[in-house]
Amino acid sequence: MEVIDAVIIGAGFAGLRALWRLRGMGKRVVVLEAADDIGGVWYHNAYPGARCDVESYDYSYSFSPELEQEWRWSERYATQPEILRYINHVADRFDLRRDIVLKTRMESAVYDEAAARWTITSTDGRRWSAQYLVMAVGQLSTTKEPDYPGQSSFKGEIIHSGIWPKHEVTYEGRRVAIIGTGSSGMQMTPVIAEKAAHLTVFQRTPNYSVPAANAPVTDEEDRRVKADYRARREQCRNSPTGLGFKPNRQSALDVPAEERDRVYEAAWHRLGFGFALAYYDILLSKPANDTAAEFIQKKIGSVIDDPKLREKLVPSGHPFAARRPSVDSGYFQAFNRDNVELADLREFPIQEFTPKGIRTADKTHEFDIVIFATGFDAFTGSILKPRIEGRDGLTLKEKWSEGPITQLGVGVAGFPNMLIIVGPGSPSLLSNVMVSIEEQIDWLADLVAYMDANDIVEFEAEPEAERAWVEHVNERARETLYMSTNSYYNGAEIAGKPRVFMPYSGGIRGYRRILNDCAAQGYSGFVLREAPLGAAAGDQRSAASS
Ligand code: NA7
């Protein structure tokens, strides 16, 4: 068994950043990654049209000014291949690979209370002993795989957008189905539509989307951003969601309709995902939200030629951005093509798969390829996959059976020395996740440094503090429109999953203040111990057995 300081699970953006930071403090660190290579979701989501919906300059690491200056983004919203190249560049530039163990899935982590250490075991039986366990497993990394009757009888290829195959998939002359119209389905639709003989998009819930307004980055723009990158980073860190522009502090209801339309028009052509910040109360007040929703509905409707299709594709019935909206590049326009068909699952649900395709209540469709763009078991899916056993044999799965409970989104009572990055209880998917990743990792590194400086071997969330934090997370969510509809924010994406609001909606800046206050108060809400709480019990056990 290898004895080290920290085991980090996951070699995506969070895992690499944690490795860089902890190694820089002189810690011996190993990153375990189940996939064949690094990159996390950006390794797996290699579907056609995949790109980030946060601007490239903001969806990148800020820890190295040299890295910032030398990397040249080619587009405003980077594609998946470009982001993967960036991650690989970072890994090489900072010599991270030597501490990353690929093709290695964590099976279990068991806390040794007497030693205040975690024993991590991989599915192939290797073991590591570490003081710290850092869960950097991503929030959208466990795919949701539908299981329709007859699915295994289908003779064509079935692919999930979130674990895209490594072989080349060709569309020319082929009949393709996409099931799901979240960001993944919306991004791949126009790209596949251009190549496939026929494309059928199966829609359950019409989703709001704002145009990406993607464009190549000009040299002038690149120079401008790089000349003042620190200010841009500060803007992100101090914004509610980590996007690089100032939010509007006005209410959508306090301005005349013409002015509001001008603001929305400008936001439509520029802000993408940030449209939800065009007025501060879009996600707080239904009447304010209605103004944004109506504007977007009109815009979407205006690019769809067929009135019947328009009726089905234009989103309604839930507030704009209460479910994750998309940022698209020609999704709705793709339905004007002769080779693209919409299958409305609300009207005609899927009844079964057949060897040749899919039978819905109204017709039989024949396909060569079926793509599930059906999303993920969000927030908790990947954390709860391995067996994580804390004090007294309690597993995290048992502890979270009614929903995730954390202190500030980073620690869990009963699971000492375990840190979660961008998991439930933190701004996570409600933010530019890169900003959240860096904030949390720098905070945890400071905690580790504080523990070293004060001869502390064990930290643990206090049960009272985590109860209060969960209540605070819920309280902030109740101020918003997020709970007014079903979404992966509140566990509705998986049947039987506890219906609780998972991310922290209080914003990145507010969250950082809370983390900083916690540290300034000697890590309030956490118990810090100079000897493991379980040491006495361990002594008794070894005395009894000797
Ligand atoms: P999402 O956003 O969770 O979208 C999943 C889509 O799949 C959504 O339209 C779902 O419809 C649909 N879905 C899920 N299960 C089914 C079944 N069984 N039948 C039909 N349709 C289904 O995942 P994405 O991969 O698109 O995006 C994930 C994130 O990546 C995104 O939020 C950004 O952060 C980037 P529903 O809405 O549930 O009716």
Boltz pocket constraint, residues with backbone or C-beta under 6 A from the ligand:
constraints:
  - pocket:
      binder: B
      contacts: [[A, 140], [A, 146], [A, 161], [A, 179], [A, 180], [A, 181], [A, 182], [A, 183], [A, 184], [A, 185], [A, 202], [A, 203], [A, 204], [A, 205], [A, 324], [A, 325], [A, 345], [A, 373], [A, 374], [A, 375], [A, 376], [A, 488], [A, 493]]
      max_distance: 6.0
